[in-house]
Amino acid sequence: MRFTINRTNSAEPCLDEISVFNPKGENVALGGVPTSSGDFPNSPIHKLVHINDGKFGNGRSWVSS
């Protein structure tokens, strides 16, 4: 999956969790290796590895730079 964020309504864009389900209902995003062109610096709770870790909530989200 690839997507582009062109703008936001206020601050940096934030994504809580990306899930991609196959026909069997399995979340195949859990096995993916995420990449980005920019990550929010120096934040222990807003890391790219949180984008597809299977856990929901702002405390484990990804924020772009």
Rosetta constraint file for C-alpha pairs under 8 A:
AtomPair CA 5 CA 13 HARMONIC 7.57 0.50
AtomPair CA 7 CA 13 HARMONIC 7.84 0.50
AtomPair CA 8 CA 12 HARMONIC 6.88 0.50
AtomPair CA 8 CA 13 HARMONIC 6.11 0.50
AtomPair CA 12 CA 63 HARMONIC 6.44 0.50
AtomPair CA 12 CA 64 HARMONIC 5.89 0.50
AtomPair CA 12 CA 65 HARMONIC 6.34 0.50
AtomPair CA 13 CA 63 HARMONIC 5.71 0.50
AtomPair CA 13 CA 64 HARMONIC 5.58 0.50
AtomPair CA 13 CA 65 HARMONIC 7.95 0.50
AtomPair CA 14 CA 61 HARMONIC 6.80 0.50
AtomPair CA 14 CA 62 HARMONIC 5.58 0.50
AtomPair CA 14 CA 63 HARMONIC 4.32 0.50
AtomPair CA 14 CA 64 HARMONIC 6.48 0.50
AtomPair CA 15 CA 51 HARMONIC 6.79 0.50
AtomPair CA 15 CA 61 HARMONIC 5.74 0.50
AtomPair CA 15 CA 62 HARMONIC 5.34 0.50
AtomPair CA 15 CA 63 HARMONIC 6.54 0.50
AtomPair CA 16 CA 50 HARMONIC 7.75 0.50
AtomPair CA 16 CA 51 HARMONIC 6.25 0.50
AtomPair CA 16 CA 56 HARMONIC 6.21 0.50
AtomPair CA 16 CA 57 HARMONIC 6.12 0.50
AtomPair CA 16 CA 58 HARMONIC 6.05 0.50
AtomPair CA 16 CA 60 HARMONIC 6.89 0.50
AtomPair CA 16 CA 61 HARMONIC 4.34 0.50
AtomPair CA 16 CA 62 HARMONIC 6.37 0.50
AtomPair CA 17 CA 50 HARMONIC 7.20 0.50
AtomPair CA 17 CA 51 HARMONIC 4.78 0.50
AtomPair CA 17 CA 52 HARMONIC 5.57 0.50
AtomPair CA 17 CA 53 HARMONIC 7.49 0.50
AtomPair CA 17 CA 54 HARMONIC 7.06 0.50
AtomPair CA 17 CA 55 HARMONIC 7.16 0.50
AtomPair CA 17 CA 56 HARMONIC 6.17 0.50
AtomPair CA 17 CA 61 HARMONIC 6.70 0.50
AtomPair CA 18 CA 29 HARMONIC 6.94 0.50
AtomPair CA 18 CA 51 HARMONIC 5.88 0.50
AtomPair CA 18 CA 52 HARMONIC 5.38 0.50
AtomPair CA 19 CA 27 HARMONIC 5.93 0.50
AtomPair CA 19 CA 28 HARMONIC 7.39 0.50
AtomPair CA 19 CA 29 HARMONIC 5.49 0.50
AtomPair CA 19 CA 30 HARMONIC 7.54 0.50
AtomPair CA 19 CA 52 HARMONIC 6.75 0.50
AtomPair CA 19 CA 54 HARMONIC 7.74 0.50
AtomPair CA 20 CA 26 HARMONIC 7.97 0.50
AtomPair CA 20 CA 27 HARMONIC 5.29 0.50
AtomPair CA 20 CA 28 HARMONIC 5.63 0.50
AtomPair CA 20 CA 29 HARMONIC 5.20 0.50
AtomPair CA 21 CA 25 HARMONIC 5.32 0.50
AtomPair CA 21 CA 26 HARMONIC 5.21 0.50
AtomPair CA 21 CA 27 HARMONIC 4.47 0.50
AtomPair CA 21 CA 28 HARMONIC 5.85 0.50
AtomPair CA 21 CA 29 HARMONIC 7.53 0.50
AtomPair CA 22 CA 26 HARMONIC 5.57 0.50
AtomPair CA 22 CA 27 HARMONIC 6.71 0.50
AtomPair CA 22 CA 28 HARMONIC 6.64 0.50
AtomPair CA 28 CA 32 HARMONIC 7.28 0.50
AtomPair CA 29 CA 52 HARMONIC 6.08 0.50
AtomPair CA 30 CA 52 HARMONIC 5.49 0.50
AtomPair CA 30 CA 53 HARMONIC 6.01 0.50
AtomPair CA 30 CA 54 HARMONIC 6.61 0.50
AtomPair CA 32 CA 52 HARMONIC 7.54 0.50
AtomPair CA 34 CA 48 HARMONIC 6.89 0.50
AtomPair CA 34 CA 49 HARMONIC 6.98 0.50
AtomPair CA 34 CA 51 HARMONIC 7.59 0.50
AtomPair CA 34 CA 52 HARMONIC 7.77 0.50
AtomPair CA 35 CA 48 HARMONIC 7.46 0.50
AtomPair CA 36 CA 48 HARMONIC 7.70 0.50
AtomPair CA 38 CA 64 HARMONIC 5.55 0.50
AtomPair CA 38 CA 65 HARMONIC 5.04 0.50
AtomPair CA 39 CA 47 HARMONIC 7.22 0.50
AtomPair CA 39 CA 48 HARMONIC 7.01 0.50
AtomPair CA 39 CA 62 HARMONIC 7.67 0.50
AtomPair CA 39 CA 63 HARMONIC 6.16 0.50
AtomPair CA 39 CA 64 HARMONIC 4.44 0.50
AtomPair CA 39 CA 65 HARMONIC 4.70 0.50
AtomPair CA 40 CA 46 HARMONIC 6.94 0.50
AtomPair CA 40 CA 47 HARMONIC 7.48 0.50
AtomPair CA 40 CA 62 HARMONIC 7.87 0.50
AtomPair CA 40 CA 63 HARMONIC 5.38 0.50
AtomPair CA 40 CA 64 HARMONIC 5.07 0.50
AtomPair CA 40 CA 65 HARMONIC 4.39 0.50
AtomPair CA 41 CA 65 HARMONIC 7.18 0.50
AtomPair CA 43 CA 47 HARMONIC 7.00 0.50
AtomPair CA 45 CA 58 HARMONIC 7.84 0.50
AtomPair CA 45 CA 59 HARMONIC 5.24 0.50
AtomPair CA 45 CA 60 HARMONIC 5.27 0.50
AtomPair CA 45 CA 61 HARMONIC 6.57 0.50
AtomPair CA 45 CA 62 HARMONIC 7.79 0.50
AtomPair CA 46 CA 50 HARMONIC 7.27 0.50
AtomPair CA 46 CA 58 HARMONIC 7.94 0.50
AtomPair CA 46 CA 59 HARMONIC 7.11 0.50
AtomPair CA 46 CA 60 HARMONIC 6.08 0.50
AtomPair CA 46 CA 61 HARMONIC 4.94 0.50
AtomPair CA 46 CA 62 HARMONIC 4.43 0.50
AtomPair CA 46 CA 63 HARMONIC 5.41 0.50
AtomPair CA 47 CA 51 HARMONIC 7.55 0.50
AtomPair CA 47 CA 60 HARMONIC 7.33 0.50
AtomPair CA 47 CA 61 HARMONIC 6.51 0.50
AtomPair CA 47 CA 62 HARMONIC 4.89 0.50
AtomPair CA 47 CA 63 HARMONIC 6.89 0.50
AtomPair CA 48 CA 61 HARMONIC 7.56 0.50
AtomPair CA 48 CA 62 HARMONIC 5.06 0.50
AtomPair CA 48 CA 63 HARMONIC 7.53 0.50
AtomPair CA 49 CA 53 HARMONIC 6.78 0.50
AtomPair CA 49 CA 62 HARMONIC 7.66 0.50
AtomPair CA 50 CA 55 HARMONIC 7.58 0.50
AtomPair CA 50 CA 60 HARMONIC 5.36 0.50
AtomPair CA 50 CA 61 HARMONIC 5.46 0.50
AtomPair CA 50 CA 62 HARMONIC 6.11 0.50
AtomPair CA 51 CA 60 HARMONIC 7.70 0.50
AtomPair CA 51 CA 61 HARMONIC 5.97 0.50
AtomPair CA 51 CA 62 HARMONIC 5.68 0.50
AtomPair CA 55 CA 60 HARMONIC 7.03 0.50
AtomPair CA 56 CA 60 HARMONIC 6.70 0.50
AtomPair CA 56 CA 61 HARMONIC 7.63 0.50
AtomPair CA 57 CA 61 HARMONIC 6.64 0.50
